[in-house]
Amino acid sequence: MKILVISQYFWPENFRINELVAELVKRGHQMTVLTGRPNYPDGTLLPEYRNRPNDYKDYLGAKIVRVPILLRGRGRLRLLLNYASFAFSGCIWGGWRLRREPFDVIFTFGPSPITVGIPSAWMRWLKGVSQVFWVLDLWPETLRAVGVVRQQWILQSVERLVRLVYRHCDLILAQSKSFVEDIARYTPVDRRVEYFPAWAEAVFSDGKVTPASQVPAAHGVFTVLFAGNIGEAQDFPAILDAAECLRERENIRWIIVGEGRMAGWVREQVAARGLNARVIMVGRQPLEQMPGFFAHADALLVSLKDESVFAMTIPGKIQSYLAADQPVLAMLNGEGASIVRKAQAGLVCAAGDGAGLAKIVEQMAALTSQARRNMGERGRSLCAEEFDRNMLISRLENWLEEIVRERGDARAVNERPAD
């Protein structure tokens, strides 16, 4: 198949869409990616791209078409303008640059923002093909939860946009089972919605690794590691509350690997609360180096704010954590917490409960190494059963082929001459 992928984010930014595109190329599909300039998560152009932009026109056999966008920068207004700029540029520049390219199907990668659905709907109409949209974030619910937008009239306008985007999809994929019902509220009754979770990236299943040199070894110290975006949704105020509760425990430390819109605030708070001896921040790291940081951890931390939309979300790092064969500390509600409990892969406390997080960290630290290894093994087993990469991508491939056939069958019927 000739597949057009539309995603505001793409390599060298770290998202699962990179691995999906690479795998579909391996399976013999012709892949083209319509995307923007890489500037996630810290809002500035990634230095590797800025220094060598010509090195990022092709990704393991996939053609990359980049359109100009306003970088994320800092502040809510700048972020909203970033979203709007990709929607506009994707339609105008994307439509022009791909004007002579035929495709069999469009696949849209849909974390925030939902505005990625504007160029995808436009390209669907221009190319006359079907579209599959993978929803990884619920709008307008997420906007309410993180406080990016508070004006009711704007939220209602976003809700109308969501309905418009979903109406122009032929198959909608939901990253959690809880998403399915919510998405259905915004879609026509005949629109198909399927559960399609994320998988664990292959890099976390590669076996024994060397601990990253950026983090000092600390024998006899229990290490909690958080990896990923440092943003509003991850509830770092509660994480720092837990670290503060355990300030006197010299045998417990916290490592934070990642960047994001709240990273500066977190660094300031670490200093203001006198936690520099307990909390280590190492910044954004390439995905392929993450196992080296995980090797320092005794437990891996995942968290989301205490909001109903996040209770319906499976944080993408859960699959990676389970595949890494290490116990999980989850400050979560809802579906993400249920996965950790089902696997018996770690300890869980309520979202937003910093004191509760401190308690389960102490409980985890008190376990034997063997007990923690057992948790990691159970998590890895569940990951292999429910979130296997090859299984999930094969499922997606079958869906793509199915809707291409259905579109072709419908076109053949419409073009058949009347008797």
N, C-alpha and C positions, 0 to 999 in steps of 0.2 A: 504493500500500500504506500501511497504518497501521503504523508501525514504532516499537517501544519500544526505545530505546537505554539500556542499563544500564552506567554507568561511574562509578567512584569519583571520577574527575577530569573536569572540564569547564571551559569558558570561565568566568572569565577566566584560568584555568590554560592553559598552552600545550601542547596535545596534538593529534595529527592527528585525533582524533575530532571536534574542532571543525570542521575543514574537511570531513570526511566528512559530518557532519550537514547543514552548509550546502549542500553539493552535492546531497544527496538531496532537500532541500527544493526546490532549483532544478529538479530533475527531476520535481517534482509529487507527491512522497510526503509524507504527514502524519507529522511527526516529534515524538516526545515523549522527553525525556531524564530519566532517574532518576539523580540524582547527589547529592553531598554539598556541604558548604560549602567554598569554594576556599581551600586553605592549603598547596598544594604550590609550591615545594619546601622553603621555610624553616620550615614548621611553624606559622606564625601566619596568622591570617585576612588574606587579601590586602586591602590598604587600600582599593583601588577598590571592592571589594565591601562592606567594612565601612562605608564612608562612604555608599554608595548602593545598598543591597541590592535595592531595587525596580527598578533598572535591569537586573538580571540574571535576570529571570523569563522572558525570551524571547530567543532567539538566531537572528536572521535568519529568523524564521518558525517556528522550532522551540520548542515549549513545554518549559520547564525545571521539573522537580519536584525540589526540594532537600529532603533529609532531614537531621535533626540528627546530627552526628558529633563525637567527641572529636578535637580538632585534633592534628596530628602532634607538635608540641612538640619536645622534645629527649630523646634516650635511647631505647634499644631497647624498653623496656617500654611507653613512651608510644606508640611506633610500632605495636607489636602491638595495643595497645588501640584505636588509630585504625582499624586494619584490622577488628578485631572489631566496632567500633561501627557502621561502615557496613554490615557484613553483617547485624547485628541490626536497625538502623534501616531499612535497605532493605527487609527482609522485613515489619516491623511497620508503620512509617509509610508506606513505599512501597506496600505492599499496600492499606492503608486509603485513601490519597489517590488511588489509581488504581482503586479498586474498581468504578467504573462505566464505566471506559474499555475498550472492546474494541480488540484489536490483531490484526494478521495474522501478525506475526512479531516475535521478540525478537533484537536484535543486542547482544552483550556485548563491551565493549572490555576486553581483559585483559592490561595490563601488571601488574607487582606491585601488589597481592597477588592470589593465586588466590581469596581469600575473596570477591571480587566475584561468583564463581560461586554463592554461597549464595543471595543474593536473586534472581539470574537463574534458578536452578533452581526456586525457589519461585514466581516470577512465571510461569514456563513452565507449571507445574502449575495455578496459579490461572486463567490465561487460556486454557489448553488449546490453545496454539499451539507452533510449532517455534522452536528457538533456534539461532542461529549465534554461535559463540564465537571471537573473534580472539585467539590466544595470542601475546603479545609477550615473555613472560618465562616461563622454565621453573621450576616449583616441584616438588619441594623443592630442586632443584639450586642455584638462586640463593641460597636461604637458607644452604646450606652454603658456597657460594663467598664470600659477603660476611661470613660469620661472625655474622649476626644471631642465629642459633639454632645451638647446638652439641650440645644434648642429643639423643641418638639416639632416645629415645622420642617426643620432640616431632616430629622429622623423619619418623618412621614414621607418626605421626598425620596429618601434613600430606600424606604420600603417599596415605593412605586418603581424605583429603578431595579430593585431585586426582582420584582414580579416581571418586569420587562425582560431582564436578562434571562431568567429561567424559562420564559415563554419562547425564547429563541434557542433553546437547547433540545436536542433529541433524546439524550440520555444524561441524567444527572447522577453523579456518584457522591456519596456521603461518607466522610472519613470516620464517622462513628454511627452506631445503630440509633443513638438518640437523635442524630441529625436528620434521619429519614423523615420522621413525622413533622419536624419543624419545616424542612424544605417543602414538604407537600402542601403546607399552608399557603405557599406563595406560587404554586405551580398550577397550570390547568389540570383538570381531572385525568386527562389522557396521557399526561407526561410521566415517563418512567423514571423512578428513583431507586438506586441500588446501593447497598452497603459496600464500601470499598475502603478498607483501612490502609494506612501507610505500612511499609515494611521496614525491617531493620537493614540499614545500609551494610553492604558486603564487608566494608572495612572493619566492622566490629566482630566479624566472625573469622578473622584470620589467624587466630591462635595466639601463641605467646609473643609478647612485644617487649621492647625496652622502655623503661620509664622515661618520660620526657625530662630533659636536662634543665628546663626552665623552672622546675619545681624542686626544692631541696628535699632530699630523703629525710625521713623523720621516723626512725625505728621506735616502736613503742607508743607512737601517737596515732590515734584513730582519726582518719581523714575522711571528711564528707566532701564530695565533689559535685558542683553544679556546672553543667555545660549547656550553652545555648544563648539565646537572646536575653538581654537584660532590659526588660521593658516593663510597662505598666501591668501587663497581664500576669507576670511571674511573681508578683507580690513580694518584692525585696524588703519592704518595711517589716513584714512578718519574719522573713529569713534572718534579718539583722537582729530582730528582737530575740530570736532563738540563740543566735551567736552571743548576744549580750547576756542572756540567762546563764550561758556556759562559760562566761569570761574567765572564771577562776579555775576551770578545768584545763590545766596545762597539757593534758594528754589528748585533747580534742582540737582539731583545726579544720578550717573550711577553705576550700579552693574553688574559685569562680573562674571558669574559662569561657570567655565570650565578650561581646560588646553589645551596645544597644543604646536606646535613647535615654535610659536611666543610669547608664554606667558612670557618668560623672557624679551624679547624686550619690550613688552607692560608694564611690571612692571617698567623697566628702564625709559621708556618714561613718564609714569605717574609721576615719581619722578622728572625727568628732566624738565617737563613742569609745575611743581608745582600744580599738580592736585590731590594730595593725599587727600585733603578735599572733593573732588567731585567724585572721582572714587574709588570704593571698589571692590577688587578682592578676591574671596573666594575659588578659586581653584576647582578641580574636585569633584563632589558630586554624590552619587548614584542616579540612575534614580528615584527610589521610593521616594526620598527626594525632588525632584525638585519642586513639587507643593508648598512646604513650602517656597521656595525661590520666586516662582511666586507670592505668597500671598503678598510680599512686593512691587510688581510692580504696577505702574499706567499704564504702557505701556511696551510692549515687542518688542525688537529690533531684526530685521533680516537684514543681509547685505551680499552682494557678490561684488567682484571686477567688474569693468567696462570692461568686456571681453565678446565676442560674445557667447562663450560656456556657460557662467554663465547666460546669458539672456535666454538660453534654459532650464535652470535648475529650478526645484522646490526645494528649500532648505527644507530638511526634517523637520526642526523646524517649518515651516509654519503650517503644520497640527497640531502639538502640541500646538502652540500658539492659533490657532483658537479654538481648543477644550477646552482651558483653560478659555474661556469666558472673554478674556481681549483684549483691543485694540492693534493693531499692528503698529509699526513704521518700514517702509520698505525702505531701501536704496538699491534698486534693479532696474534692467531693465527686460523687457521680461515677461516670463510666470509667474514667482513668483509674480511680481508686479501686473500683471493682475488679479490674484486670490484675492489679497487684495482689489483691486479696485472693482472687481465684487461683492465681499461680502459686500462692504462698511464697512469693518472691521477695518479701520485705515487710516493712512496718508502715502503717498509714495513720495520719491524724487529719483532723478537719482542715479544710482550706481556711487560711487566715489566722490560724491558731499558732502563733509563735511559741507560746509556752508549751503547747502540745508537741510541736516539732522538737523543742529542746528535750522533752521527755523521751520521745522515741529514739532520738540520737543517743541518749544515755543508755536506753535499753539495748540498742543495737551494739553499742560499744562494749556492753557487758557480756554479750554472747561469745561463745567460743568461735575460733576461726572456722572450725568444721561446721558449726551451725550456720554461719554466714555463707560458707561455700555451698551448703545444701540449698539455701535460699536462691543463690545464683544459678545453680543447676536446674532448680524447678522453673525459674524464670526463663532460662534458655530453652527448656523443653516446651513450654507454652508458646514461646516465640516461634519455634520451629513448626509447631502444629497450626497456629492461627495466623502468623504474620510472615510466612516464608516468602521471600522475594520472588523466586521463580514461579511459585504457585499464583501469587497475586498478579504478576505481570502477564502471565498466561491467561488469566481470567479477563484482564483488561483487553488483551489482544483479541480474544474471542468476541468480546462485546464490540470492539471496533469493526471487526470483520462482519459481524452480524448487522450492524446498522448501515454499513456500506452496501451489503447485499439488499437490505430492505429498501434503501434509497434507489438502488438500481432497479429492483423489481417494480417499485411504484412508478419510476420514470418510464419503464417499458410498457406498463399498463396504460399510462396517460398518452403515450405516443402511438399506441396501437390504433390503426384506422377503424372507424366504425363499420359494421357490416352493412 
